[in-house]
Amino acid sequence: MDQNESLTLTAEAELTKDQAMPDSDEKMEENQPLTADDENHKDKTMSDSDDSDSEDEAQQNLLLESLQTELAANPSNYDGHLQYIKLLRRTGDVDKLIRAREAMSELFPLSPEMWHQWVKDELSLSTASRPEAFSRILKLYERGVFDYLSISLWCDYINFVQEFDPMVRQCTPTGISKARDLFESALTAAGLHVAEGSKIWEAYRQYEQAILLTTDDTDAQAKEKQVERIRSLFHRQLSVPLADMSSTLTAYKAWEAEQRNLQDVETIDLVDIYPHVASSYQKALEMYNARFHLEEQILSLNVSDSEKLQHYMIFVLQNYLKFEQSYGMPARIQVLYERAITDFPISPDLWLDYTRYLDNTLKVGNIVSNVYSRATKNCPWVGELWIRYMLSLERGHTSEKDLSEIFEKSLQCTFSTVEEYLDLFLTRVDGLRRRMTSSSKEDLEYKIIRETFERASDYLSPHLKNTEGLLHLYMYWARLETKLGKDVTAARGVWENCLKICGSMLQSWTGYIAMEVELGHINEARSIYKRCYSKRLSGTGSEDICHSWLRFEREFGTFEDFDHASLKVTPRLEELQLFRIHQESKSAEENEKNLKRNAREKRKLGSDLTEEPTPSKRLKDIGNTKKAPEENKYQQQNTSQVSKVEGVNWNNPSGQQFNHEKNRAYSDKCTAFISNLHPTANYEHIRNFFSDVGGIVAIRILHDKFTGKSRGLAYVDFLDDEHLAAALAKNKQKLIGKKLSIARSDPRRGGRESSNPKTLTEHADTSNHSGKKSAVSKETDDAYKGDVKDAKFSSRKQENDNIQLRGKNTFAVPRNVRPLGFTANKPIAEEGDEKPKSNEEFRKMFIR
């Protein structure tokens, strides 16, 4: 039988050992004669079996080819490796199976069960007593116990060495020393395992007792030495808190009685014989009793994996680890972590906690580096583990070659975020920089750092455009070019590349400028300011770079330089300010539209739910309508609203409609009131009309509330009085064939607190101060009445630039409501010719 057939039989034995035999085979076992039908049935069965086997073989080959292709494209497919190895064991292809296992072992740690299976296959393929086979299997065990903590694998390892190592089997001095070293390694790794550690102690004792049996009785000294060795093993084990300690104590007493030739084991009292052993045992027993309930919690876990992990993390890592840490024994804590990761090998939190603990306690040594090696194999997608792995190696003064290998391995992994790759590159550069600046014997060249930065830039730039992380990388790179590389030209090249990728970030320009200023290159810094002050930067960067240029010239430039910078920056700042106001106005307008849309939907929904009024109520409402004051009718028909605002004024950046009564903070000194607008005039017409004036902040055209048509009135806000004065100078000029009336707006005179008569005359042209009545144009009068929108009633007479308010309610006349008897062509009567009507008189007139 060749190796392939042996391996196939081994793999198939587990699948076929429970299957029943065919009926014909049962008859053969019972020595019954086979009939012709039985022979035909047997032949048919064998033929069907051959066809089925050929079909299964073809399916297996197709599946093997599919898995090979998938693993070649994605080597990190853990489940794919498992399926591939399982199929190869069935087919019996030894060479491919060995290569498949080696490939998986390089990428992932194998579970103890997989190592058991691997060793079992190797034993079935060759004789372990052969030197090359023994050496190969021995290395498999060494690799297996390194991956995870497994008591069963350690026990198999020890038994294999005792059985197949000729020197150990013959109890030669070299073999005994080798076996003892192996036992001590096993005790170091698993001797403190509370639940199963006693198995290794017991195997160690049995081996030493076997040596005692082979010792020559004539050599009393050697025999006594071996007895003391066994006694020491008992004493060591009794001082460790392990499960079933009472059985160990009983076995020790029996062995001690045998050595002392005592018949009654109960007569042995450890306190009398070895008081320190009795004290250690009692202390270990108390420690085990304190841990017993925690061990019971672990053994009682019988839920799904996710729930088990959560339960394990809560009750073991929080309670058990805190308990062990209170005793301050790192070896026990490490064993506890090893037990946890054996059960949950791909839990990143476990590995992060474990490595963090080792960094804080052991800091350096092979133990820490070995744990990091296993952690990165189990969770290669966690970038933090790779970063801390490199820091641990650097802390242990690992060679540059080893660090470079670990860094290259980490770059082959797939992390969840691009930022993890950035941290990895920065950690690598940090280590190289520290080695170059330290007094280490390694001769490192700066080009290694430059190459690392270049690789980082090529990989990260497409993914981290205009981010602080990438900007930090370039800033770090440029600084090292000047400090370590001593190459200012290369540093400028780094900044230029940074501007191509992160040019919209203020920090990229200020960092470049700061480097030039630090190097004393003032002219170069000034040239950078000239390049960037007109660029559109994110946030408030455009304004900030302009102010930064002015500060720079104030501190480093001449007066001519400062004057030149001011000349460039001031218009840019005004432009940015207008643009920002415009953007805020658009945003406010959208919000207002949304609010109005929501209000209309609510009103529509409410109207659908409103009940039909009764006939009697409708008649009552009609009667109330007839009795309503006429002035309310005028107000309802002529109430206007601001339908659209282009721009936002300085004191009302929210973009809300202006209300003379509530928003007194409005910029009333820089607003022009325009009347006699053509009905088709829009915002662009008004903006073009004042294009030679400039400084427009906002335009508000008044529309009728019900018809939506323009009322021929508008407000225009300007930046300052200078622009407003230039706008007022265009009074009486035509726009779309109509002369405009332009006057300064004063919203405060429409309010109740504006009781001073002089305040209400600011829109009238008072050209005659000798007692004659002023000639006020119709347009100016419309502007005046439009600008006192909130007024309700008034009586007006102009004399010596004063207006006398008469009647019971001394309010201004409402818009579009003229005193009775007033006509456009009829001059206003002198004082005393006609008495203005009061409110009561108005009501009587309309009620008649």
MIBAKOL-560865 format. One record per residue (C-alpha): y, z, x; residue in three letters. Coordinates in steps of 0.02 Angstrom, whole numbers, plus 50000, padded with zeros to 5 digits. Layout:
BEGIN
YZXALA/...
END
This chain:
BEGIN
500005000050000MET/501694994850074ASP/503345004450064GLN/504024994649915ASN/502494997949809GLU/502535016349856SER/504365018049806LEU/504075008549643THR/502625019749597LEU/503655035049637THR/505085029249527ALA/503955023949384GLU/502865039349388ALA/504195049449298GLU/504295036249161LEU/502415033649132THR/501605050549158LYS/501775055348974ASP/501265038748899GLN/499575036948807ALA/498215024948865MET/497655009748762PRO/496195011248646ASP/495075000748756SER/495425011948904ASP/494965027048800GLU/493305019048760LYS/492995015748944MET/493325034048985GLU/492085038948848GLU/490775026748921ASN/490655017348753GLN/490134999048757PRO/491544986548728LEU/491334973948589THR/491914955748591ALA/493424960548489ASP/493844973948614ASP/493724961548757GLU/494864949248666ASN/496084963148625HIS/496104968748805LYS/496424951148869ASP/497814948648742LYS/498574965448786THR/498574961448971MET/499354944348938SER/500724952048830ASP/501014965248962SER/501224952049097ASP/502474942448990ASP/503424958348951SER/503474963149134ASP/504154946149184SER/505514947449051GLU/505974965049107ASP/506044959249287GLU/507194944849242ALA/508354956549146GLN/508374968749291GLN/508834954849413ASN/510264949249302LEU/510894966949286LEU/510764969549474LEU/511794953949507GLU/513094959549380SER/513224976849459LEU/513364969449633GLN/514824958649579THR/515674973049490GLU/515494984949639LEU/516134971649757ALA/517704970049651ALA/517884988649615ASN/516994999649745PRO/517695015549667SER/516635013449509ASN/515595029449517TYR/514495025649366ASP/514185008049431GLY/513485015249592HIS/512325026749496LEU/511645012549388GLN/511415001349538TYR/510415014349634ILE/509355018149482LYS/508894999849460LEU/508504997649645LEU/507305012349638ARG/506375003649495ARG/506274987049584THR/505734995149747GLY/506954985649859ASP/507034998350001VAL/508324989850111ASP/509564987049969LYS/509265004649906LEU/509685012350075ILE/511265001850091ARG/511785006149914ALA/511595024849945ARG/512535023850108GLU/513955014250026ALA/514105027049888MET/514015041550010SER/515485034650108GLU/516565034449953LEU/515935049449853PHE/515005065549888PRO/513265064949815LEU/512635078349698SER/511215089949756PRO/510035080949636GLU/510425064249718MET/510095071449891TRP/508435078449830HIS/507985061449763GLN/508505052649923TRP/507465064250032VAL/505985062649914LYS/506045043649929ASP/506155044650118GLU/504645056050124LEU/503645044050015SER/504095029350127LEU/503625036750295SER/502775051150379THR/504005065050414ALA/503045070450568SER/503575054650656ARG/505095058250767PRO/506195044350696GLU/505785048750516ALA/506025067350547PHE/507715064450627SER/508285053150484ARG/507785065550349ILE/508545080050446LEU/510225071150446LYS/510075068350259LEU/509875087150231TYR/511355090850344GLU/512455078750246ARG/511805085550081GLY/512225103850114VAL/513945098550175PHE/514445090150011ASP/514115104649892TYR/513455122349892LEU/511645121449833SER/510405135649861ILE/508935124549815SER/509455111249940LEU/509645124350076TRP/507915131050038CYS/507155113650045ASP/508065110550207TYR/507355126350285ILE/505595122850222ASN/505665105050290PHE/506145111050463VAL/504795124450463GLN/503475112050408GLU/503875096250507PHE/504805102250662ASP/503415104050793PRO/504345116850898MET/504755127750747VAL/502995126150681ARG/502245131250848GLN/503475145950864CYS/504065140951036THR/505605150051100PRO/506655134451073THR/505945131950899GLY/506235150150851ILE/508025149250911SER/508295133250814LYS/507575140650654ALA/508635156450670ARG/510215146150694ASP/509775136650536LEU/509495152750439PHE/511145159950499GLU/512055144150446SER/511255145550275ALA/511785163850260LEU/513565159350310THR/513635145950176ALA/512685154250035ALA/512175171850086GLY/513565179449979LEU/513055169849823HIS/512855184349703VAL/511615175949588ALA/510505166149709GLU/510945171749885GLY/509425183349895SER/508275168049906LYS/508925163550077ILE/508835181750137TRP/507045182750078GLU/506555166450165ALA/507355172650325TYR/506375188950318ARG/504755179950284GLN/505025168850435TYR/505355183850548GLU/503835192950478GLN/502785177550516ALA/503385178250695ILE/502895196550701LEU/501125192150649LEU/500995179550790THR/501625191950920THR/500315198351040ASP/499845216351003ASP/499745219951188THR/501585215951207ASP/502265231851130ALA/504035228551186GLN/504115211351105ALA/503315217950948LYS/504525232450935GLU/505975220550961LYS/505355209550820GLN/505155224750706VAL/506965229650740GLU/507505211850699ARG/506655212550529ILE/507355229950496ARG/509095223550538SER/508875209450414LEU/508405221950278PHE/509905232650318HIS/511085217550315ARG/510435211750147GLN/510525229050069LEU/512375229950113SER/512775213850015VAL/513035214349826PRO/511665202749763LEU/510615201049607ALA/508985210949599ASP/509495223249736MET/508235236049675SER/506795224249716SER/507475221949891THR/507565240849912LEU/505775242849852THR/505175229349971ALA/506085237750114TYR/505315254650077LYS/503585246850069ALA/503865238050234TRP/504565253750315GLU/503075263850253ALA/501915250950328GLU/502785252150495GLN/502715271250492ARG/500925271650428ASN/501415281050272LEU/500325280550117GLN/501625286049990ASP/503145274749982VAL/504085287049873GLU/504155299450015THR/505355288250109ILE/507155293650086ASP/508465282350160LEU/509735296250164VAL/508645305850284ASP/508055290850387ILE/509575279350389TYR/511055287750305PRO/512245273250346HIS/511045261150262VAL/510965271950107ALA/512865272750101SER/513025253750122SER/511725250749987TYR/512585262349865GLN/514255253749896LYS/513475236449876ALA/512625241949715LEU/514285247749644GLU/515075231149694MET/513695221549607TYR/513845232049450ASN/515705228349447ALA/515335209749456ARG/513855209949337PHE/514845206149179HIS/515725191649265LEU/514065184349319GLU/513415186349142GLU/514895176449077GLN/514465162149195ILE/512645162049145LEU/513065162648960SER/514095146748962LEU/513215134248848ASN/514535122648777VAL/515175105148806SER/515895100448976ASP/517735101248928SER/517555117948842GLU/516465124148983LYS/517755119549112LEU/519125128249015GLN/518045143448990HIS/517555143349173TYR/519345141849231MET/519925156149120ILE/518555168849145PHE/517995164949321VAL/519475158749418LEU/520715170349338GLN/519655185949320ASN/518325183949453TYR/519495177549588LEU/520785190949554LYS/519405203549565PHE/518795196749732GLU/520555195349800GLN/520825213649763SER/519435217249889TYR/520245205650016GLY/518665196950075MET/519025178350105PRO/517175174150128ALA/516735179749952ARG/518215170549878ILE/517715154749970GLN/515925155849904VAL/516605158049728LEU/517675142449746TYR/516165133049814GLU/515155138049662ARG/516535131849547ALA/516755114849628ILE/514865112349630THR/514875113449441ASP/516525104049418PHE/516725092649570PRO/518095081349500ILE/519305094549439SER/520945091949534PRO/521615109149490ASP/520095117449568LEU/520285108049730TRP/522155110949737LEU/521925129749711ASP/520505130449837TYR/521445121149974THR/523035130949940ARG/522085147149963TYR/521325141050128LEU/523035135450190ASP/523745152750155ASN/522295162450232THR/521355152550364LEU/522725139550396LYS/521785130550536VAL/520005127050585GLY/518565115750541ASN/518265124850377ILE/519955119650307VAL/519825101650367SER/518045100250297ASN/518605106450127VAL/520045093950125TYR/518845080150173SER/517735084250025ARG/519215086549909ALA/519905069149946THR/518175061749918LYS/517955070249750ASN/519725067149688CYS/520395052349789PRO/521675048349654TRP/522665064449685VAL/524035060549810GLY/524475078749840GLU/522755081949914LEU/522995068050041TRP/524725074350087ILE/524125092050114ARG/522615085450208TYR/523765076850335MET/524835092450349LEU/523285102950381SER/522705091150518LEU/524435091450597GLU/524425110450589ARG/522775110350682GLY/523485098650817HIS/522325084450771THR/522475068650875SER/523575054350819GLU/522045043350802LYS/521245054750672ASP/522865056650576LEU/523085037850573SER/521325035550503GLU/521625048050363ILE/523285039750321PHE/522465022650310GLU/521095029450197LYS/522375037050081SER/523265020250061LEU/521655012649997GLN/521615024649850CYS/522365021749679THR/523635034949628PHE/524335037649455SER/526175035549505THR/527125025649636VAL/528045041349687GLU/526425048149760GLU/526365033449880TYR/528175036949926LEU/527775055249966ASP/526285049450069LEU/527345037750175PHE/528685050950198LEU/527385063850252THR/526715051550379ARG/528455048250448VAL/528825066950454ASP/527285069950562GLY/527715055650680LEU/529505061750697ARG/528945079550737ARG/527735073350868ARG/529065062550951MET/530335076650958THR/529095090151012SER/528445093451186SER/526715086851148SER/525795076851279LYS/525555062151162GLU/526635047351208ASP/527185039951043LEU/528345025151027GLU/529675023750895TYR/528995006950840LYS/527585016250749ILE/528895024650638ILE/529785008150610ARG/528164999550561GLU/527775013650439THR/529485011850359PHE/529274993050346GLU/527594994950259ARG/528335007650140ALA/529804996250100SER/528704981050069ASP/527564990549951TYR/528785001949860LEU/530344991049840SER/529694980649694PRO/529194996449600HIS/530615008549641LEU/532134997349627LYS/533765007149603ASN/532905024249614THR/533385039549712GLU/531675040349795GLY/531825023149873LEU/533635026549921LEU/533085042350010HIS/531785032150106LEU/533105019950168TYR/534325033750212MET/532965042550312TYR/532505026250397TRP/534295022050446ALA/534595039450516ARG/533035038650625LEU/533545021450688GLU/535155029050755THR/534445045750813LYS/532745041050883LEU/532795022250896GLY/534585022050966LYS/534865005450878ASP/536425004550769VAL/536134986250730THR/534414990150660ALA/535155004350557ALA/536424992350482ARG/535024980450442GLY/534134994450350VAL/535684997850246TRP/535934979450207GLU/534154978450142ASN/534464994150041CYS/536014986249961LEU/534974971249907LYS/533774982649813ILE/534854997649765CYS/536574989549766GLY/537034996049594SER/536895014149652MET/538455022849717LEU/537455032749845GLN/536865017049934SER/538655011949974TRP/539295029450014THR/537785032550127GLY/538135016550224TYR/539955021250239ILE/539535039050292ALA/538465032550435MET/539875021550499GLU/541125035750486VAL/539945047550577GLU/539775034950717LEU/541675032950725GLY/541675015050661HIS/543185016350545ILE/543514997750529ASN/541704994350483GLU/541785007850350ALA/543395000250281ARG/542574983250269SER/541164990750166ILE/542434998150046TYR/543224981050026LYS/541514973949983ARG/541034986749853CYS/542614992549762TYR/542554977849641SER/540684978949608LYS/539954985849448ARG/539005001749489LEU/537955012549375SER/538735027149282GLY/540475031349344THR/540085024049515GLY/541395010349502SER/542795022949474GLU/542095034949604ASP/542035021849742ILE/543845017349708CYS/544405035449723HIS/543305037349877SER/544195022749961TRP/545885030849929LEU/545275047350004ARG/544575037950153PHE/546235029350188GLU/547155045750164ARG/546075054050297GLU/545765039850421PHE/546955025350385GLY/548775021450416THR/550105020750282PHE/549895001850272GLU/548015004150249ASP/548295016850111PHE/549585005650026ASP/548404990850034HIS/546985001049960ALA/548105007249819SER/548634989449782LEU/546794984449765LYS/546154999849677VAL/547475002949543THR/547184986949441PRO/545324989449459ARG/545435006949389LEU/546485000949242GLU/545224987249207GLU/543774999649215LEU/544705011549100GLN/544994998148969LEU/543214992248982PHE/542545009748957ARG/543675012348806ILE/543084996048734HIS/541265000948757GLN/541545017748677GLU/542425009348532SER/540954997748505LYS/539775012348506SER/540855021948384ALA/540975006648273GLU/539095004748268GLU/538905022948224ASN/540195021248086GLU/539295006048016LYS/537665015448016ASN/538475030047927LEU/539225018647795LYS/537585009647772ARG/536675026047747ASN/538015031847625ALA/537855015947523ARG/535975017847516GLU/536155035747459LYS/537415030847325ARG/536285016947268LYS/534825028647258LEU/535885041347165GLY/536505028447040SER/534725023547000ASP/534325041546960LEU/535905044746856THR/535585046546670GLU/536415034946542GLU/537965043646470PRO/537995046846283THR/539175036746168PRO/540245051846133SER/540485055046319LYS/540965036746348ARG/542305037946213LEU/542945053946290LYS/543035045746462ASP/543995030946388ILE/545255042746311GLY/545485052046474ASN/545755035646563THR/547165030746445LYS/548035047146476LYS/547915046246666ALA/549605045846755PRO/550195028846805GLU/550505034146983GLU/548625037247005ASN/548315019346951LYS/549525013047079TYR/548715023647213GLN/546955017747170GLN/547434999447174GLN/548415000147334ASN/547425012447439THR/546975003847602SER/545705007047735GLN/545475002447916VAL/543964991247916SER/543824988048100LYS/544554995448259VAL/544574985748420GLU/544694998248562GLY/544915016948554VAL/546535026448576ASN/546705039448714TRP/546805054648601ASN/545475048948478ASN/544035041748584PRO/542755044648448SER/543365029048358GLY/543595037548189GLN/544885031048065GLN/546565039048087PHE/547145051647960ASN/548985056347967HIS/548675073547896GLU/547165078947998LYS/547345069748165ASN/549055074748227ARG/548475072448408ALA/548535053348387TYR/549585044048515SER/551075041248397ASP/552365037248533LYS/551425021748597CYS/550955013548430THR/551814998748351ALA/551794995748163PHE/551714977448113ILE/552054970447940SER/552184953247860ASN/550574947347942LEU/549794931347881HIS/548254935147773PRO/547144925247893THR/547774934048050ALA/546384942848145ASN/546214953348302TYR/546194938548422GLU/547804931848346HIS/548684948548373ILE/547964950548549ARG/548524933048598ASN/550244936448522PHE/550464951448638PHE/549584943648788SER/551204942448885ASP/551534960948851VAL/549814967648898GLY/549254985748891GLY/548414984448721ILE/547224998848689VAL/546734996348506ALA/547124985348356ILE/546894991048176ARG/547164978948031ILE/547344986847858LEU/546304979447716HIS/546274982547531ASP/544954995247483LYS/544254985147338PHE/544564966747381THR/544344968447568GLY/545804956347597LYS/547114959447728SER/548674968547668ARG/549734960447802GLY/549914976847896LEU/549254982448064ALA/549404995648199TYR/549344991348384VAL/549125005048517ASP/549835002648691PHE/549515011548854LEU/551275018148878ASP/553085016848818ASP/553455002548937GLU/552184991148854HIS/552724997148682LEU/554544993048718ALA/554054975548772ALA/553074973548610ALA/554564979448503LEU/555634966248587ALA/554564952848503LYS/555164958248330ASN/555544943648211LYS/554464931548311GLN/553254920748213LYS/551364922048207LEU/550444908648106ILE/552074903248026GLY/552664920547972LYS/553974931648054LYS/553274948248105LEU/554164964648081SER/553754976048228ILE/554314994148235ALA/553815010148323ARG/552565020048220SER/552785038648187ASP/551305045248083PRO/551995062848083ARG/553375058747960ARG/552055055947825GLY/551485073847837GLY/552055089047743ARG/552765097847894GLU/553975083347929SER/555385089747818SER/556805084447932ASN/557665069447849PRO/558115062148018LYS/556275060748060THR/555985049147913LEU/557285036247967THR/556505030748131GLU/555895014148059HIS/557575009447980ALA/558904999648073ASP/560515010048051THR/561834998248116SER/563315004648010ASN/563945022448040HIS/565625020747943SER/564925025147773GLY/564345007947722LYS/562565005947664LYS/561364999447796SER/560614982347770ALA/558744984747790VAL/557634969547790SER/556184967947673LYS/554934967647818GLU/555624983447897THR/555604991847728ASP/553774986947707ASP/553394993847879ALA/554255009947835TYR/553305011947672LYS/551655007047753GLY/551895019947888ASP/552115033947761VAL/550445031147678LYS/550125049347641ASP/551745051947545ALA/551635052947354LYS/553345053047272PHE/555135051647332SER/556915046847286SER/557865038547427ARG/559695035447462LYS/560385030347631GLN/562095036847677GLU/562695040047853ASN/560915037847918ASP/560285051647803ASN/559035051047660ILE/559235062847514GLN/557615068247431LEU/557805072147247ARG/556675077247103GLY/555515091647073LYS/554265085547204ASN/555155080547363THR/553865068747433PHE/554165051247498ALA/553895036647379VAL/552095030247379PRO/551745013347456ARG/552084998347343ASN/552865009947211VAL/554705006347190ARG/555965016347085PRO/556245009446912LEU/557614996646904GLY/557354991047084PHE/557294972547118THR/557154963247280ALA/558754953247252ASN/559764966947172LYS/560744977747295PRO/560424996047292ILE/561675005047184ALA/562915016947254GLU/562615035447240GLU/562805040947061GLY/562545023846984ASP/560745027646937GLU/559795043746945LYS/558015042047011PRO/556675046746886LYS/555715062946906SER/553825064746886ASN/553985070846707GLU/555045055846661GLU/553755044246738PHE/552355052346636ARG/553305051146473LYS/553635032746505MET/551795028646527PHE/551115039946390ILE/552185032746251ARG/
END
